[in-house]
Amino acid sequence: MLKTVSAFDRIGEENAFAVLARATALAAAGRDIINLGIGQPDFLTPAHIVEAAIKALRDGHHGYTPAVGILPLREAVAANLERRFAINVSPGNVLIVPGGKVTMFMAILMFGEPGVDILYPDPGFPIYRSMIEFTGARPIPVPIRERNAFAFSADETLSLITPQTRLLILNSPANPTGGVTPKAEIERLVAGLEHHPKVAVLSDEIYDQMLYDGETHQCLLGFPSIRDRVILLNGWSKTYAMTGWRVGYSVWPDALYELARKLAVNCYSCVNAPAQWAAIAALTGPQDGISKMVAEFDARRKVVVAGLNGLPGVSCATPKGAFYALPNIMGTGWKAKALASALLEETGVAIVGGPDFGVLGEGYVRLSYANSTPNIVQALARMGEFLASRKAA
Ligand SMILES: Cc1ncc(COP(=O)(O)O)c(C=O)c1O
């Protein structure tokens, strides 16, 4: 029997991938499946980005790049942050990584160890907790409440900080709630964090351009008083429909950048070169693909929210960002995971149970509206028939 480290007894998973695998298997067996489970845009990467990758391959970009990423890409990231938020970032603090997830992996590895507390949103992206547990640190959930429109509460977050707290993970716009934390609340949180100079902040802003109803994004790098301990997580996966390209970026304070670079060298050497050239084209080329995609998501969002609110026992808050809805299903009598599983097996509609995003996810399910409006309408109809005819298991 091979003996691996005990940390693997504690590592978790992202159940949305298991739902995707089951939905794919059912579809392969001939079932008519509507997938509202997975969190990736149902759009193709814009053509000019694809062309840039092809050109890079034709131009001979086949070798290793610097571990931190090619300079023109890091410059493009810095220019993009300057243009969108008037934030000055040196390309020397930008790290190109194989997907946004890698930034959270690195940051949690850097701060997590036994005896340390790490704060993370619950419900939230499941990898935060999984990686915190892997390092042996104590995961401290920050409750993200429906009655607070799924925003972070500054006061509640600050009240959870202890002398053991080393890292606070924020995410707005958020997965799985679609919640957006308002500017005033972020300012209050930042003001409070000024009294906790030993707490680093990982700000997961991967959905920063997916906002509705006139919401604007607050990049955490824009707050000078905590700037020296903010790690920004962002990337191309969602904004440019590039989930499969595996390219993301992080911005690290000087004190941490070298450590992140060393992790990159030890783990993956560099991000594949053509994806980096494609990422430059994404940032420097036409941006209208984003607004078209967001307008389409916005239209679907309205269909999803109205449809869900018409289902028996279901109520759905209106998400302000990302492309997820997290309806409250407590009135149906179903447990969330049992409902998600029964819906997939019996009606072919794939969704994810709220508990896959944390203990506070019980009573909720997540629908991704990265699917066509006709499919969404059909899925809602199937859910309605199911809830009207089946007693809770
Ligand atoms: C909140 C959040 N952060 C990060 C990621 C990871 O993105 P990537 O696919 O670029 O690794 C996701 C993907 O679903 C996400 O929802």
The ligand as an SDF file (V2000), in Angstrom:
LIG
                    3D

 16 16  0  0  0  0  0  0  0  0999 V2000
  -15.0030   32.3300   -8.1700 C   0  0  0  0  0  0  0  0  0  0  0  0
  -14.1030   31.6260   -9.1160 C   0  0  0  0  0  0  0  0  0  0  0  0
  -12.7850   31.8340   -9.0290 N   0  0  0  0  0  0  0  0  0  0  0  0
  -11.9310   31.2240   -9.8570 C   0  0  0  0  0  0  0  0  0  0  0  0
  -12.3590   30.3390  -10.8140 C   0  0  0  0  0  0  0  0  0  0  0  0
  -11.3330   29.6220  -11.6480 C   0  0  0  0  0  0  0  0  0  0  0  0
  -11.2020   30.0820  -12.9260 O   0  0  0  0  0  0  0  0  0  0  0  0
  -10.2370   29.3720  -13.9490 P   0  0  0  0  0  0  0  0  0  0  0  0
  -11.0910   28.4920  -14.8150 O   0  0  0  0  0  0  0  0  0  0  0  0
   -9.6030   30.4880  -14.7240 O   0  0  0  0  0  0  0  0  0  0  0  0
   -9.2250   28.5710  -13.1950 O   0  0  0  0  0  0  0  0  0  0  0  0
  -13.7200   30.0970  -10.9560 C   0  0  0  0  0  0  0  0  0  0  0  0
  -14.2030   29.1370  -11.9640 C   0  0  0  0  0  0  0  0  0  0  0  0
  -15.3020   28.6560  -11.9490 O   0  0  0  0  0  0  0  0  0  0  0  0
  -14.6210   30.7620  -10.0930 C   0  0  0  0  0  0  0  0  0  0  0  0
  -15.9410   30.5620  -10.1680 O   0  0  0  0  0  0  0  0  0  0  0  0
  1  2  1  0
  2  3  1  0
  2 15  2  0
  3  4  2  0
  4  5  1  0
  5  6  1  0
  5 12  2  0
  6  7  1  0
  7  8  1  0
  8  9  2  0
  8 10  1  0
  8 11  1  0
 12 13  1  0
 12 15  1  0
 13 14  2  0
 15 16  1  0
M  END
$$$$
